[in-house]
Amino acid sequence: MNFVTVVVFGYVLVSLGIGVWIGRRIRTESDYLVAGRSLGYALGSFTIFATWFGAETCIGAAGAVYEEGLAGGSADPFGYGLCLVLMGAVFAARLWRMGLTTLGDFFRQRYSPHVERVAVLLIAPTSILWAAAQIRAFGQVLTATSGYAVPQTITFAALVVIAYTVFGGLLADAWTDLVQGIALAVGLVVLAVATWTHHGLEALAAVPPERLNPLGPAGGASSLDLLEAWAIPVLGSLFSAEVVARVIAMRRPAVARNATLLGGGAYLLIGLLPVGFGLMGPTLAPGLDHPEQLLPRLAADLLPPVLAAVFAGALVSAILSTVDSALLAASSLVSHNLVVPLRPHTTERERVLFARAGVLAFGIVAYALALHAEGVYALVEEASAFGSAGIFVVVAVGSLSRFGGPPSALAAVLTGAVAWIAGAYLVPVPHPYLTSLVLAAAAYLLGARVGRVPPSGPRAL
């Protein structure tokens, strides 16, 4: 076991210790799921940034840009950064004022318990896919720094992140996100300085012009192709359970709005660094069999052992800060919105126990997915698109207006999910997400019209 690996393992144990220590303060379900609604600007901004800035940016996006040029980064960081800015500018304060504990509560308050249950069954899998992406990326980092096989490192990663999340809670996530966000920014800057020192402008000047084309090497992407590529990260992730959980955990609505905007701005700024590494990747590290290992390999080649350990710790920071949020989001939706309503006299201690048990169960599922996935970026794409078209339509319309009721919401979420699954897997169509989005909006409108038709016949009389 080399020095870098020892430092990474030590860093993981320290993060786990922080989570366990802060987790001892948890007394109620609100403490565990929304940090007692106590987050201010510092914790709020960093937890938004660190939660979103995960494996898909440091590992997946750098690898995608390595293979496809700037066209591979349309989703990350640009699409996801725009998603956070849109959330802060339009929706964050509105959602905070509703007094939600989970995103699932929105569907019950605005529509009905039936809509709540259906929505939760569609939202929870996206968080599990997201967690699987982070676990796989954690394994990639450990493989690059230790030399162990990917299945072995993914197994270790799963054990660590499941334990880390079970003991923690949103408050523990927020405090570790503060530490991890700082470590991540420092690590990426250190690698950028080392790259500049070793290569100067030569690596950047060697980037072929076609790699700078956001439309792809041939510039032949159609308008619908581009719209699909941007709609998935921006609209498909706008109402993710992870981000909504942090928005509603803020201290005040103004904090929810401004902290989300600050976190989104930091995401875009720091996210430019992995994009730059990906563009220069074929020159800096030609012929990589696994492009997702670009950043760990660059750190191993360009940095001395101590700084390489700092950077590896930064990547681990990005992954830990995202995976705990994803597992907690999936568990909170199922425990708070599905299990607890079946047991109306459940104590606060039992509610926390249910949430922790859910983290363990969903962590095991995410581990199995991580072992068999094609790659980190593929998992994130699946997480953003799965069932999200109907969710976007319902939450966007429902939070901005009183138009539509339970029939509209049920029609939209079910139509969006069925249309995406059919278009992506059963009867493939060129733009499955856009198709599901249009059909979900049409279903919402149709459901609203049907709901407003007055009854006729004997019942009406």
N, C-alpha and C positions, 0 to 999 in steps of 0.2 A: 504494500500500500504506500503510494507516494505522498509527498508533503501536501500537495494540493488536495488530495482526497481526504487526508486527515483533517485539514482545515474545514473542508466542506462538511464532513461528518460532525465536527465540533460546532459549526455554525447551526446545523440542523438541530442539534441537541439544545443549544442555547435558545433557539426560537421555540422549541417545544417547551422548555422550562418557563419561558415568558408566558406562553399560552396557559400552561397549567397554573402558574401563580396568579394571574389575573382571573382565570376561570373560577378560582376559589371564592370570588366575590359574588358569584351568580346565585341569586335566591329565587327569582321569578322567571317566568317565560319571557317577559318583556326584557329583563336583563340579558337573557341568553340570545334572543332573536334580534332585538333592536337597540341593545346597549342602554336601555333605560331612557332612550331619546335624549342623550346627553352630549352628542358630538358637537364640537365647535369647529371653527374654521381650519385650524391646523390638522386635527385628526380627520375631519371631514374631507378636506382636499386630498390629503395623502391617501386615505383609504379608497377614495374614488379612483385616483390615479393608479395606485398599486394593485387594486382589484382588477382593473381593466388591462393594465400593462403586464401581461402574463407571458406564457410560453409562446403564444401565437405571434407575439411581436418580436421577442428576443430570439426565438428559435425558428418558428414557422415562417414569419414574414421575411426574415433575413434569407432563409432557404428558398422561399418562393421568388424573391427578387434575384437571387443568385441564378436561378434557372430561367426566369422569364424576363428579367429586366424590370424597369419601373412599372410595367403593366402588372407584375405580380404583387405590387403593394397597394393596389387600389382599395382593397378592403382594409388593410392594416399597414400603417397607422391612420391613413386619411379617412377611410370610411368610419371606423370605430371612433376616431377623434371627433368627427362631425356629429356622430350619434350622441356623445356626451354633451357637446355644446348645445345641441338641440334639446336634450333633456333638461339641462339647466335653464335655458332661456324660456322654455314654454311650459314644461310639465312639472318640474320639481316642486315648486311652491304649492301648486294645486294638489298634488298627491299628498304632500305633508299635511295640509289642512284637513284631509279626510280622516286623520287619526288611524291609519292602517297599521297593522302588525306585520302582514305579509301582502304581497301583490294579490294573492287570492282573495283577501278581504275586499278589494275594490269590486270584484265581480258580485259579491254578495250584497254589498251596500248599494251599488248602482243598479244591479239587475235582480238577482235572486240566488238562493242557495244552490239551485240546480245548475245555474250557469257557473257558479263558483266551483263546484265539483268537477264539471267538465273541463273548465279552464285549467285547474290544477293538474289534472291528468295529462294535459297537453304541455304545460310549462315545465313540470318537474323533469321530464326526460332531457330537456335542453341543458339543464344544469348538470345532469349526470354526464352528458356528452362533453360538456365544457371541462368538468373535473377529469375525465379520461384524457383529454388533450394535455392537461397540465401534468398528470402522472406520467404520460408517455414522454413529455419533454424533460421532466425530472430524470427519467431513466436515460435519456439521450445525453444529458449533462454529465451524469455519473459515468456513463460509458466512455465519454470523451476524456474524462479526467482520471479514470481508474483503470481502464482497459478491460473491465468485466463485460460479459455479454449483455445485450440489451434486455432479454427477459429477466435476468438476475437483478439488474439495476431497477427495472420497472417494479419488480416485486418489493424490493427494499423501499422504493419511493412510495408505493401504495401503503405499506405498513406505517411509514413515518407520517404521511399526511393524514391518514385516517385517525391515528392516535392524536395528532396535533389538533385536529378539528373537533374530535369528541370532547376533549378537555376544555376547549376554548369556548367561544361564543362571539358575538359581534364585537363586544368591547375588546376582547383579547385580539380579535382580528384587526381592529382599528389601531391598537397600540403596536402590534407587530408590523402592520402596514407602514406605520410611521418610520420605524427602524428600517424595514425592508425597502421602502421607497427611496430613502436616502442612500442606502447601500447600492441600490440598482443604478441610480443616477451617477454616483461616484464611479462605479465599476465601468459603465459605458464610456464615461469621459476619460477614464484612465486608458481604456483600450483605444479610444480615438486618438489620444495624445501619442501613444506608442506607435500606432499606425502612421501617423504624420511624421514621427521621428525617424522611423525606418524607411519609409517610402516617399515622404514628401508629397508633391503633387503628381508624381509619375503615375501612381495607381489610378488616381482620379482622371488624369488626362488620357489614360489608356482605355477608358470605358468607351466602347463603340457607340456612335450616335443612336443606332437602332435600339440599344438597351435603355435609352432615355425616353423612348416613345411610350407614353402611357396607354396607347391603343394596342401595343404588341409589336413584335418584330416587323410584321408586314404592314402595320397600321390598318389592318383590314377588319377590325372589330366593328360590328354594326352598332347603331344607336341602341337597339334593344339589348345587345350583349353588354354594353357599358352600363345601361340602366339596371340590368340584372345584377351585374357585379357590384354596383353601389347600393342597390336597394337592400341586398341581403345584410350587409353590416350596419347600415344606417337605420333602416326601418325594422329589420328582423331582430336587432339587438336593443332597440330603443327602450323597450319595456321589459328588459331582462330582470329576473327576480333578484339577481345580485346587486344591480345598481339601485333598483327601487328600495331594497332593504336598507341601503346606506342613506338614500335620500330621506326616508321616513325616520331614520335614527338621528337626524340632525336636531339641534336645539330649538331652532326657530325656522319659519318658512324662508326668511331672507338668507339664513345660513345655508339652507338646503339648495337654494338657487345659486348663490355665489360660490359656495364650495364646489358644487358640481361644475360650474364654469371654469373655476381655477384648475380643478383636476383634469378637465378636458383639454385645457390649454397646455398644461404640463405634459399630457399624453402626446399631443401633436408635436411638441418641441423635442422631447426626449426620443420620441418614436422615429425622428428623422435619422438618428444614428444607426440603428439596425438597417434601415433602408440604404444608407450610404455604404455600409459594410457589404450588403448584398450586391450592390452595383459593382463594387470593386472586387468582389469575391473571386471571379474567374482569374483575375490577375494575382491576387494575394494568395489564394489557395486553389490552384487549378486541379480539375479532375477529381473532385470529391464524390465518393460513392453515395454519401448521405449528406446532401446540402444542408439539412437541418442542424448538422454539427459544425457549421461554419464558424460561429462565434466562439465556441469552446476551443476549436482548433487554432484560431487566430490568437486567442489568449495564451495557449500553450506555446505557440511559436514565437510570439513577440514580447511576452512579459516575463520578467524574472519570477521565480517560484512564489515569492511573497505576494506580488501584485496579481499573478495568475490565480492565487488562492482568493484574493479579494474579488476578482472578477467572477470566479466560479461561485463564490458566495452571493454575488449580486444576482446571478442567474437563478440560483436557488431561491433568493428572496422573491424574485418575480413570480416564480412558480408557486411557492408556498402561499403568497398573498392572494393568489387567485383560486387555488384549489380548495382552500378552506372555505372561501366564500361560496363556491359552487356547491360543495357538499352541504353546507349549512342552509343554502337557499332551497335545495331539493328537499331536505329533511323538514325544514320549517313549513313548507307548503303542505306536505303530506301530514305531518303531525298536527299542525295548528288548524288546517282547513278540512282535513278528512277524518283524522282519528279522534281528536278532542271533541268535535261535535257529536260523535257517537257516545261519548261519556261525559255528559253535561256537568257531573259533580266531581270532575277530576281536580285534584289539588295542584298547586303550582309546582311542587316537587315532582309530581307525576308527569306534568307537562314537559318539564325540562328533561326528564328521563326518556320520554317518548322521542323528543327531538334528538337526543344523543344516540338513541338506538337507531333512528333513521339515518344519521350520519354514518354509522357503522355499516348498515345494510347497503346504502347507496355507494359507499366507498368500495365495497367488494364488487358491486356491479361495474363501477367505473374502472376498477383494476382489470376486470375481464375484458372490457372494451379496449383499454389501452394496449393490452397484449396483442390484439388482433387487428388494430387499426392500420390503415395504409400510411398514415402520417399525422403529425400534429395539425397541419393546416386543414386536412380533410375533415378531422374531427370538429374543428372550429366552424367550418362551413356548415356541417350538418347541424351543429348546435344552434347556429344563427337562423337557419332556414326551417327547421323542423317545427311545424305547427304554428309558426310565429305570425303568419300573414293575418289570420283571423284575430289573433290576440292584439296585433297592432291596430287593426280597424276598430275593434271594440273599445280598447282603452283610449285611443285617440279621440274617437267620437264621443264616447261616454264621459270623458273628463272635460271636454270643451263645450258640451251641450247636453240638453235633456232629450235630444232626439233619439228615438228607439227605446225598446224595452227588452224583456227577457227573450221573446221570440227572435228579435233581431240579433241579439248576442249569441244565442245558441246556433242560429243559422250561420252566422259568420265564422265562429270558431270551428265548427264542424266542417263547413264547406272548405275553409282555408286549409285545414289539416288533410282532408281527403284529397283535395285537388293537388296539394304538393306531393303527397305520397304517390298518387297516381302518375303525376307528371314526371317525378324524379325516378321512379322505380318500375311501375307497371306498364304504362304506355308513355315512354319518354317523349317529352316535348322540349323544344329549344330553350324556353325560358320558364322553367317550372315555378320559380318564386313569383315572378310578375303575374303569371297566369293565376296562381292561387290568390294573390293579392286582389286582382280585379274581381275574381269570382267571390271572394269573401266580402268585398264592398257591395257587390250586387246583391248577395244574400242578405246583408244587413238592411239594405234599402227595401228589399222585398219583404223581409220579416217585419219591418216597421209599417209597411202598408197593410200587410195582413193583420197585424195587431191593432190597427186603427179602424178596420172594417167593423161596423156595428153588427151585432147578431140580428138574425131575422127569424121569422116564424114564431111558433108558440113561446119559445124561450124569451124572445125579445118582448113579446106582449106581457 
